[in-house]
Amino acid sequence: MRTSKWQMTRFSIVYLGSQSTMFLVPGLIESSSYQGWIGVVVGGLLGLITLFFTIQVGKLKPGIGWVDFGAEIMGKWLHRAMVILLLSWCIYYASYDIENFVLFFGANYLRGTPPLFIQIVIGLVIMYTAHLGFASIVYMSEGIALVFIFSTILSVYLFIQHADFSMLPAFIHYHDPHLIFKDSITVMSWFGEWVVFLFVAPELKISNKMLKRFSAAGIILIGIVLLGWVMTILNFGAYLGKELQYPYLQLVRSSSSDDLLGNSDPLLIGIWSSSMFIHSSFLIYVAYKCALYLTKQKAKKVMIPIVTLGSITLAYLYSMNLAKYNHDYYAFNTVIFWLIVEFIPMYYYIVAMIRMKFGKQAK
């Protein structure tokens, strides 16, 4: 199966939105209260910087995956180190996804179920989806992207009638430059995961057209997260809002109506679960590609189960110490580590430009 650039645009909305729409808003409200909207806008736009470098590196050899030609830019050993870093990040990130599933379903629908059982079931689904390959993952995201956007617009329309607009002046009358900077860097790490899109090649040739379409997807996501943040603040306030673990879902459950609004939580849960599976599966797929490069294409049949097992193991360790998980998930050190990984394309682009410059001078 072949994928189109517009399919990739919709896939990017699902991939990036699966995390940010569910888990970014409470952290922003807790850290910066009414000025969180500035961090969403500034950080979201800063996240496009990593997209720019990702496209520029991909354009160096459009029909070849970065993992295969990166050694020509950085050298064999440094490139291997970067691949190991990305591999570790993908496995670690997928473990967060698995643990988020456990916390949500364990607390709401599967109370008393051992976390390890849920983790194994989720891991098997992720492993199977990743095994289907990149094109299948993109095709599965097709319908979800449209429903994802529609449900966001519908939720805003339904909840705007319960919003307390007297809070709006607080959005522009309270600013702390230090918090704005920290929030912007944090949001940038959530919106800057474009490094994994280096692995769309050779299924798709990376070009400037993809830069425009991915940028549009990034701006759409900024709008979606911003709307979610505004609705959470206006419906719950800054003090109660920071206590919400799943803002959209709790917005629905807070409604006393028995119409579409009051019964739409299964729709939101279905959309979120599907998008999280796609997010996790793509991370495992990227980890699989990195592992194959490091092992010189050996053990292809067992590599996806091995990397998935790594994520399940990390998720299980976190389930044994939830305080450690909650600390690590929102820690600023985690944000810095994420940015180090997300800026991998920038390192390659700078080195490639230096090599090209000195190569021309030598001639």
N, C-alpha and C positions, 0 to 999 in steps of 0.2 A: 504494500500500500504506500502511496505517496501522499505527502501532506502539503497543503498550500500555505502561503504566507498569512492569509487571513485566518486560517485555522490555527496557526501559531499565535496570532494575536489573541484569539479567544482563549487558547490554552494558557497564555501568559496571565490573563485576567484571573482564571481559576487557580493557577499555581500560586501566584503572589497573594491573591485575595483570601486563600484558605486560612492563612495564619493571621494576617493583619486585621481582617474584619472581626475576628473573634477575640483575639487576645491583646491587641495593641491598645484599645480604648481604655480599659480599666487602669493600666499602668500609666497612661498619660494623665488621666484624671487625678490619680494619686500623687503623681510627681509635680504637676503644674496647675491643677485645678482649671480655672476659667481661661487660661492662656494656652491650653493644649492645642488649639486650632492652628496657632502659628507654627508649632513643631510639626504638625501634620503637613502643612503646605510647604514649608521650607525643607523639611527632611525628605518629603516625597520628591521634590524637584532635585534635591541633591542626589537622590537615588538614581536619577537618570545619568549621572556622571559615570557610574559603573557600567550602565548600558552602552554609553558611547564607546568606552574602551573595549567592551566585549565585542561590539560590532567591528571596530577597527582591527582588532586582532583576528577575528574570524574572516575578515576580508583579505587578509594576507594570503590565505590559501582557501578560497571559498568552498571548494569541493572536498576538503580533507578536514577531519576532526582535529581540534587543537591538541588533543592528547598525542596525536601521531606526528605532528610537525613542530611541536613546541621545543623539542630538543635542538632543532636547528637554530633557534633563537637564543635560548638560555644555556645550551650545553646539556649534555646527557645527565649529569648528576644533579645539577640544580633543577632541571626539569623534573626529574624523578622525585626530588624533595617536594616540589610544588604539587605533583600528582598525589603523593602520600598525604600532604596537607589537605587537599580537596577530598580525598577518599575518607579521611578521618572525620572531616566536617560533615560530609553527607551521612555517614553512619551515625554520628552524634546527633545531628539534626533529626534524622528519622526516628531516633529513640525518643526525642521530645514529642513527636507526633503520636507515637504509640502510647506514651504515658498520658498525653492529653486525652486520647480515646478512653483509656482506663479510668481516669479521673471523672470524665463526663458520664460515661455509661455506668460505671461502678457506683456513682453517687445518685444517679437518677433512675436507672432502669434495671441494673444488675446488682443490687445491694446484696452483700454477703458472698458474691462470687469471688473466688481467689483472683487477685490481679494477674498472676502468671497465666491462668487459663485464658483471660481476655487478651493478654499480650500475645499468646501463641496463636489464637484465632485471628487476631488482627494481622499478625506477622505473616500468616499463611496467605491471607487475602492480598497483602502488599507484595509478597513474593510472587504469587501467581500473576498479578497485574504487571509487575516489572518484567516477568519472564515473557509476556506477550510482545514486548518491544516498544520502542519509542512511538511508532506510528499508531499503534493501538491505544496507547495512553492519550495521545492527542485526539484521536477520534472519540474516545470516551468523554473527553471534556467538552465536546461540541455543544451538546444540548445544555449541559450544566451552566456554561457561560451565560447564555441568554436568560435562563431561569434565574441565575444568580443576580444579574443586573435588574431584571424585572421585579424580583422579590424585594430587592433593596429599595427601589422606587416605590413599590406598593407599601412597604413598611413605613417609609417616611411619610407618605400621604396619609396613612391611617393614624400614625402617632402624632402628627403635627397638631391635631385637634386637641390633644391632651397636654401640649407643651406649655410651659410657663415662660412666656416671652419677656417677662419683667427681668429675667436674668441676662438678657442680651447686652445691656450696657457694661456688665462686668467683663465681657469679651474684649473690650477696647480700653478699659480704664485701669487695667492691672497688668503690668509687664515687668518681668525680671529677666534681664539679659542673660544671666548665668543659666537660668532654667530653660530659656529659649534655646540657647546653644546646646545644652545637654539633651533636651528633647529632640532637637533637629538631628543630632548625631544618632540618637536612638532610633528615630523613625527612618533615617537613612539606611540603617542596618536591616530594617524590615523590608524596605522597598528596593534594596540594592542587590537582590539575589540573582542578578542576571548572569553571573559567571557560569551557571549550569547550562545556559543556552548556547554555550560554545559546542555543546554536544548534539545540537540539531543537525550539524553536518555529519556525514555527507547526504542525509535525507533531504536537506535543503541547503542551497547555497546562500551564505550570509552576505547581505548587500545593504546598501543605503536605504532601500525601500523598507527593509525590516526594521531599521532604526526608526523611521517615521511611524511605523505601525506599532512597534513596541512602546514608543514614546506616548502615543495616543492611549495605549492600554494602561501605561503608568499613570497618566493624568486622570483617566477614568477611575482608577483605583484610589487616587488621592481624593477624588470627589466622593466615592462610596464611603471611605473611612471617615472623611470629614462629616458627612451627613450622619453617620452612626454616632460619632462623638457628640455632635450638636444635639441629636435626639436624646441621647443618654443624659447629657447635662440638663436639658430643658425639661425632661420628664422626672428625673430622680435628684437633680442637684449635684453639687460637687462632693458633698460628704457621703451621701448614700451611693452615688455613682461609682466611687472608687472601690466599694465593697462588692460590686457585681462581678462575677466571674465570667458570665456569658451575657453581655448586654442585650443583644437582639432577642435572645430567648426569654430573658426576664422582662423585657419590654412587652412581649406578647403575653406572658403569664400574668403580668400586672393588670392586664385588661379584664374587666368583669363582664364583657359582652360575650354572647354566644354565637356571634356571626363569624364572618371570615377572619376578622382580626383575632378573636379569642381562640380560634381553633387552627391557627396557622403554624403553631410550633412544630408539628410533624414535618411540614414543608421545609422549615428552616433547618431542622435537624438533618433531614435527608440531603439537602444541598451542602451543608457543612461537612457531613460525613463523606459524601462523594468527593468533594473537593480536597479533603484531607487525604483520602486514599490516593488520589492523583498526585498530590504533592509528595507523599511518602514514596510512592512507586517510582516517580521520576528521580528522586534522590537516590533510591536503591539502584535504579538503572544507571545513573551517573557513576555511583560507587562501583558498580559492576564493570563499567568500561575502564575506570581507573585501575581496578584490580587486574583486569586482563592485560593492560599495558605493562604493569609491574611484573606480572608473571609470564610475560611473553606469550599470551593467548593460551596458557595451559589451564586445565581444569574448568573449561567453559560451563559444563553441565552443573557443577556444584558451586560455582562462584556466587550466583545470586542467593542460594540458601545460606552460604557462609556469611556474606555481608548482612543479610537480613537477621541472622542469628546474633550478629554483633549488636545490632540495634535493639533486638529483644532483650539481650543480656543487660545492656545499659539501662533500658527502661525498667527492667526488673529491679536492678540495684537502686534506681531512683524511687521505685514504689516502696522500698524498704526504709527510705528516709525522705519523706515528702518535704520536710523543712529544707533539706539540701536542694531538692528539685526546685522549689519555689524561689529560693535564693539565687540559684544559678540561672534560672530562666529569665529573670528580670535584672540580673546584675550588670553593671556597666562594664565589667571585665569581659562578660560574654559578648556585649555589643562590640568591644574593641576586637575580640577574636573574630567575630563575624565579618567586620570590615576588613581585617587583614586578608581573609579568604576572598571576600567579594572583590577586592582590588587586585587580585591576581592578574586579570587581563591588563591592567595598567602597567604592571611590572614588565610584562612581555612587550607591550607597545613601546614603552620608553627604550628598552634594550634594542628592539627592532629598528627604531628610528635612529639610534646612535650607530648601529651597525651599518645601516644604509648610508648615513652621512659620511662616516669614515671610509666606507667602501667606495663612494663616489670620489672622495678626495684622493684615495690611493690610485684610482684610475687616472 
